[in-house]
Amino acid sequence: MEKLDYLINYLLKENKDIKIDNIPTDHESKKKLYRSLCNIRKPKPIDNEYIQIENEYLQEELKQKEITSIDNIKTIQDIFPKSTLKNKDKICIWKGDITALKIDAIVNAGNSQGLGCFIPLHRLYR
């Protein structure tokens, strides 16, 4: 949890507009705070040490995930054999955590501007 603490503290020091009275002590809450801070961070250069620690932290998190291979995802052809869709043998529809996919390309749904969500932890508010 030391790496996660470093990442959170770095992001909080970087953005003086964020006021947090108490940083959570449990791992899941810290992960949510870290993700929120990343979601609202403006694009700009960042320290190399931060990048290294973030990469190490994310690699550790990735090791705990169940990875889904393309071999385990059905194509449109598998699901709808009578479909006339072009390239139906190459197109897959899958729902889940895209960070757990071991594939060559991902097309993720975006909003009307073609951007991602700017609401941290939006899944909690659905």
Buried (B, 14 or more C-beta within 10 A) or exposed (E): EEBBEBBBEBBBEBEEEEEEEEEEEEEEEBBBBBEBBEBBEEEEEEEEEBEEBBEEBEEEEEEEEEEBEEEEBEBBBEEEEEEEEEEBEEEBEEEEEEEEBEEEEEEEEEEEEEEEEEEBEEEEEE
